[in-house]
Amino acid sequence: MNQNTRPAALSRSSGVPFIKMHGAGNDFVVIDSRGCVHDVQRELVVLMGDRRRGVGFDQLAELLDSDATGVDLRLRFWNADGSLAEACGNATRCVASLLFEEDASRAGLKIQTPRGILSAERREDQIWVDMGAPLFGWEEIPLARPLDARALPIAGQPDAVSIGNPHCVFFVEDADCARVEELGPLMENDGLFPARTNVEFVSLVSENVLRMRVWERGTGVTLACGSGACAAAVCAYHRGLTDHRTKLLVDGGELEVDWCHDSLWLTGPVCKVFSGMFLP
Ligand SMILES: N[C@@H](CCC[C@H](N)C(=O)O)C(=O)O
């Protein structure tokens, strides 16, 4: 790339500092742009997201200053294809764990996201994030036309729901047999979802335990998806399959969702892998 055409964030002479993290295998690059003149641009996201030539990630989470009162920070989520996402449950959990680590005396956090202001709490050794209330209105998801989001009139009759970001949830006999790589991109780009969609394949394993595999909008197959877990849990509840508290077995581990009083609380493992300097 010609030096003159580099976006501002790429011309930081000493490179771009980052932390690599994952939550149940859903992996992230975290960049702290708080107090910085330059924020992250799409070109940097795509370069860093390349798993061979860059660092590689499912999402890049960018920490920004917030001017809202009582809020600790603002988060912006980028998918590996350079698109922006309104919500990312696992990245929010990872960033919250960094902030709790920074200041052990913090009891809770308020994090501004495009989905709204989310709360994070540390309960014993687990970080919980409140992903807010699910939205089922066709214009909220959004769907292309007025439809009942529960059991869409297409093959497989999936449910649609927004957790700030769009999800299309298929309940199947055995999620392990679902053709995620084939059906995922087809649904992601189906005209029914004008903003594209994340796609989950879910089956009931035992009481309040779901198996979930996921195709993420703007990324592809991932090992876990926090907002997807919330979407699956809430749709399973509506179908009478589960109670308000659900465990989700994903390819990268286990997530847990507790739906109480219009709050979808999400938890699961978080891991800091390494930190580095990206030299574009
Ligand atoms: N990994 C995420 C979801 C990331 C955003 C998604 N791909 C989208 O475009 O909406 C999670 O943990 O929620």
The ligand as a Tripos MOL2 file, in Angstrom:
@<TRIPOS>MOLECULE
LIG
   13    12     1     0     0
SMALL
NO_CHARGES

@<TRIPOS>ATOM
      1 N1        -19.5470  -12.3450   17.8830 N.3       1 LIG1
      2 C1        -20.6270  -11.5510   18.2070 C.3       1 LIG1
      3 C2        -21.4740  -10.9260   17.1790 C.3       1 LIG1
      4 C3        -20.6590  -10.0280   16.2630 C.3       1 LIG1
      5 C4        -21.4340   -9.1760   15.3200 C.3       1 LIG1
      6 C5        -22.1470   -9.9280   14.2370 C.3       1 LIG1
      7 N2        -21.2820  -10.6470   13.3600 N.3       1 LIG1
      8 C6        -23.0200   -8.9340   13.4570 C.2       1 LIG1
      9 O1        -22.6380   -8.4980   12.3640 O.co2     1 LIG1
     10 O2        -24.0940   -8.5950   13.9650 O.co2     1 LIG1
     11 C7        -21.2540  -11.7790   19.5520 C.2       1 LIG1
     12 O3        -20.5810  -12.3640   20.4110 O.co2     1 LIG1
     13 O4        -22.3680  -11.3060   19.7880 O.co2     1 LIG1
@<TRIPOS>BOND
     1     1     2 1
     2     2     3 1
     3     2    11 1
     4     3     4 1
     5     4     5 1
     6     5     6 1
     7     6     7 1
     8     6     8 1
     9     8     9 2
    10     8    10 1
    11    11    12 2
    12    11    13 1
@<TRIPOS>SUBSTRUCTURE
     1 LIG1         1 GROUP 0 **** ****
